[in-house]
Amino acid sequence: MKKNNIALALALLATGCAAGPALAQSTSSVSLYGIIDVSVRAQSGLSGANAPAAGSMGSVNSGVGPTSRWGIRGSEDLGGGLRAIFNLESTLGADVGGIGGVAGTFDRAAIVGLAGHWGAVTAGRQNTLISDSVGLVDPIALRFAGLNPNIQVTSLTGHGLNNEWGATNTKVGSNRVNNSIKYSGSFGGLTARAMYSFGETGVSASRLDTRGLGLDWRQDDLVLTSAYTQFHDASGRTLDAANIGGAWSRGDLRLMLNYGRNKAETSDTAKTTNKILALGARYAVTPVIGLNGGYYKVDRERTGQGDDGFQRLIGFVDYQLSKRTSLFLELDTTKWKNGYQGAGNKTRASGISLGITHNF
């Protein structure tokens, strides 16, 4: 299956390259892009999946920096300011040579749509509006996806509820959904977003569907964002998620802050609620050296069980070798609260990574 998927992708790319002269004449484009991120890591109190653990381990990881990925995107000028657009994007497991994920080969994006002065409408598999909102204000710019609480908890990439919320192809996360239609339009400093994903269960419209709204505001060095998304599972139970945040830049300094909350009906009588506070900063010490750090606080409430959670610090020192290649040193520490880590596991966790990131 993977060989067939790779062959298909290469065929698509070859078609785009072969059509280069014709595409240029019609002011259209097709491009291949990606990120390869690999690091050597040592950690204590965390498993290979970044879950609480009793021991220590070393590893070679992909995605401690930005998530490794590759994709194909393009557009065609249809005239009158109207463009056709598409994007296919897949996760890369650079440490093991894997491609795609449990959700499919093009797990990160598979969309086609139209864009113009009025905005853009896209259809297919794509980010939820919560994910879009978090991406604007996450303190460490969506790095270290496996450990970043804004990605795992706020964006619901790893909600830990063992249930499929929305049409996602997986019971692990709901940061992207299938069968979706999304609108995004910017008017002055305001950007409005709306999204709906069909559950396609054949039982009810409120089974595995997803709906959401989002608003962003940009003015000079300030960005404000908010989003709400509601998911249903196959039984019609709801998972509600929201995020609000802001980012401010001045010179070489950027400050970020956001608060997220989600509540899931895990049964007819039980609910799980997560509250996430995140804040951080990024500072360019020199044109080639940067510092970036984030603090995350997660509080979890579950019906009939004690409240728990954790606090986490993640920091990066970046060294830019060129416009496309950089080295980084990453440090993190986690303090679990009220037994969140589970019986027999360490009450604190820590890690250190040394890696390289290349963009193409």
N, C-alpha and C positions, 0 to 999 in steps of 0.2 A: 504493500500500500504506500509506504513512504517513498519507495523508488518511483512509483507512478506519480505521486504528488510532486516530487522534485522534477521529474521529466516534464510534467505539465507546466510548472513554473518557468523552467528554462525555455520551453517552447514559446510561452507568452513573451518572455524577454527577447528571444530571438526574433519573433515577429515584430516587436516594437522597434528593435534596432534595424531590421531589414527595411522597415517602412520609414526610416528616418527622413530621407529626402522628401517623400510625399507629405509626411507629417509637418515638416518644416514649412512647406508651401501653404498648408492649410492652417498655419499658426497653432498646431497641436503639438503635444509632447507626451512622451512616455519615459519614465526614469526609474532606475533601480537604486535603492538606498538601503542603509542599514546601520546598525551599531553592533560591534563585537566587544564585549566586556568580560574579562577574565581576571580572577584574583586568587592569591594564596591566602588562606584564612586559618586562624587558630581561635577556638572558642571554648568556653566553659559554661556548663549549665544549660546548653542548648543542643538540640539534636540537629541532624543534617537538614531537616525541614524547618529549622528555627523554632521548634516547639520546646517547652520546658523539658529538661533532662537532668539526670543524676551525675553524669560524667563530663569528660572533656574530649575534644577531637580536633583534628586538623583536616583540611580539605582544599580542593581547588574548586572554586565557584564561578558561575557565570551569572552576572546581574547584581553584584554588590554595589556597583555603580549603577548607571542606567540599565534597564533590562535589555539584554541582547535581542536583536530582532533583524528581520529583513523584509523588504516590501517592494511593491511596484505601484506607482501612482501615475496618473496622467490626466490630461484635459484636452478638450477640443473646442475651438472657438466656433460657435454656431451663428455668430453675427448678432448685431443689435445688443451687445453687452451680455449675451447669454452663452454659458459654457456648459458642456457635459464634463463631468468629473468622475473618477473612480479611484479606489484604493484597495489593495490587497496587502495584508500585513500579517506576518507570522513570527511567533517567538522562536528564538534560537537558543538551544542549550549548547553553548560553545564548549563547555567543559566535557560534554559527553557526545557531541555531534548530533544532538536531537533537533527536530524541527516541529513546530506546532505544539499543541497541548491537548489536554483531555477534552477541550471544547471543539477541537477540529484543527485542520492544517492551518487555515488562516484564522487563528483564534483571536488575533488582536483587531482585525478589521477585514470586512469583505463588503464593500459598499459601491454603489453607483448613484449618480444624482445629477441635478441641475443647479447652477449657481448664476446669480446675476446681481444687479444693483439692489434688488429687494432682499437678498440673502441667499441661502442655499437649502435645498431639500435633498436628503440622502436616504437610501433604503438599503437594508441588509443587516449584517451583524456589526454593531458599533458600541462605543462607550455609552454608558448611562450619563445623565446630566449631573449626577453626584460625582462621578469620576471626572467629568469635564471641570466642574467647580473646584474640586480638590487640586487638580493639576495646576490651577492658577496661583495657589497660595501655599502649597506644601513647603514646609521649612527646608527640606533637603532636595527639592525639585524632583520628587518621585523616584529618588534613588533607593537602592536596597529594598526592592519590592517585597522580598520574603520576610523582612524584619520591620518595615516601615508601617506603623499603626494607621497612618492616614490611608495607605493603600489596602492593607489587610482588613481593617475594621471600618473606617469611615467610608471608603469606596466599596466595601463588601467583597473584596477579592478573595478573602479567606474568612468568611463570616462564622465558620465553625458550627453551623446549625444543622449540618447533615441533612439538607433538604434543598430541592431545586426551587428557588424563588425566581420567577420569570423564566422565559424560555432560554436557558443557558447551556444545555447539554451536560450540566454537571451539578452535583450537590455541594460543591466546594465553595464557589463564589458567584457573585452577581454583579460584577463591575462592568460586564458587557452582556448584551442580550441579542438574540436572533430575531428575525422577522420584524424588524423595527423600521419606523419612519421618523426622521428627525428634521426639525426646522431650526435654523439659526440665522438671525438677521441683526445687523448693527446699524444703529441710527444715532449719529452723533457719538456721544460717549457711552450710550446704552446698547447692550447686546441682549436680545431676548431669545430664549430657546424653548422648544416644546418637543416632546417625544412620546411615541406610543409603540409598544411592541405587542404583536398578536400572540396569544398563547397557542393557538392552533390545536386545541385538544379535541374539538368536536363535541365537547360536553357543554361548555358555557364560556361566554366572553370573559368572565372573571376567573378563569383558570389559567395559570402560568402567564398572564398578561403583565405588562409594565407600563406605567404612565408617569410623566414628570414634567416639571416646569423649572426654568432657571432664568435668572437675571444677573447681568454683570454691568459694572460701571467703571469706566476708565477716564481719568482726567489728569493730565500731566504725569506726575510720578506716583499716582495713587490708583490702585485697583481694588474694587469691592466686588464680592461675588456671593451668590446665594443659589441654592437649588433644593428641590424636593422631588423625591421619586417614591412611588408605591409599587410594590410587587405583590403578586399572588402566587401561591403554590398550587399544586394539582387539586387540592381540596378546597381552594378558595380562601384559605387563611392569608392574612396580610403581613407584609414586612414594610414598614414605613421608614424612610431614611431622609435626612436633611443635613445640609452643610451651609455654614455662613463664615465668611472670612475676608481678609484684606491683606494687601501687600503695599509697601511704600518704599520707594527708592530715592536715594540722594547721593549723587556721585558714585563712589565705589561701594556704597553700602546699600543693602536691601534687607528690610525687615518683613517677616511674614507671621500671620496669626490666623487660626481658624478653629471653629468649634463644630463638631459633628455629633449627631444623635441618630440612633436607629432602634426600632422596637419591633420584635417579631412575635407573632402568635405561634408558639411552638406546639401547642395543643389547644383543645377547647377550653382548658382552664388555666393554662400557663403561658407566661410571656418572658422574653429575654430582652433586656434593654442595655445598650452600650452607649456611653457618653465619652467623647474624645476631645481633649483640648491639646492643641499643638501650637508651638511658637518657636521662632528661630531667626537666624540671620545669616547673611552671606556677605563676605567682604573681600575685595580684590586688594591684596597686599601690594602686589606689583602686577604688571601686565601678564606675568606667567604664573604667579603664585596666588592661590585663593584659599580662603577659609570658609567653611560652611558647617553649621550645626543646628540641630533641632532637639527640642524637648517635647515629649509626648506623655500625656496622662490619660489612661483608659480606666473607666469605672464600669463594672458590669453588675446588673441586678437581674436576678432570676427568681421566679415565683417559687416559694417554698424553700429557698436556699439562701445562705448568707451572701451579702454583697462582697465582691472581690475586684481585682484589677491589677494594674501594674504601672510603673513609671519607667520611661526609657529615654536615654540620651544617645544620639547618634551624631558623630562628627567626622568631617572630611578635611584633609589637606590636599589640595590639587596642584599639580605642576604641569603646565601646558607645554608639550614638546613642539607642537605645531597647531595649525588651525583645526586639524582633524584627530590628533593623537595626544593623549594626556596620561599621566601617572597619578595615582592617588593612594593616600594612607587613610584608612577608615578605622575608627574606634567606637565601640558601643558598650553600654552598660544598662542592665535591667534589674529593677527591684520589684519582685512580686508582692502582692498584698493579699492577706487573708486566705492563703492557700491556693491562689489562682494556679500556681505551678503544678499542683497535684501531689499526692503522697509520694515520698521518697525522692523527690527532685530538689535541686538546690534552690534556696530562697533568693539567690542573686545569680545573674548571668552576665557574662562579658565576652567581648570578642575583639580581634584586631585583624585587619585585612590589608594587603598590599596588592594593588592591581593596575591594570592598563585598560584604557578605553580607546577604541578607534572608530571613527565615523566614516562612512563611505556613501 
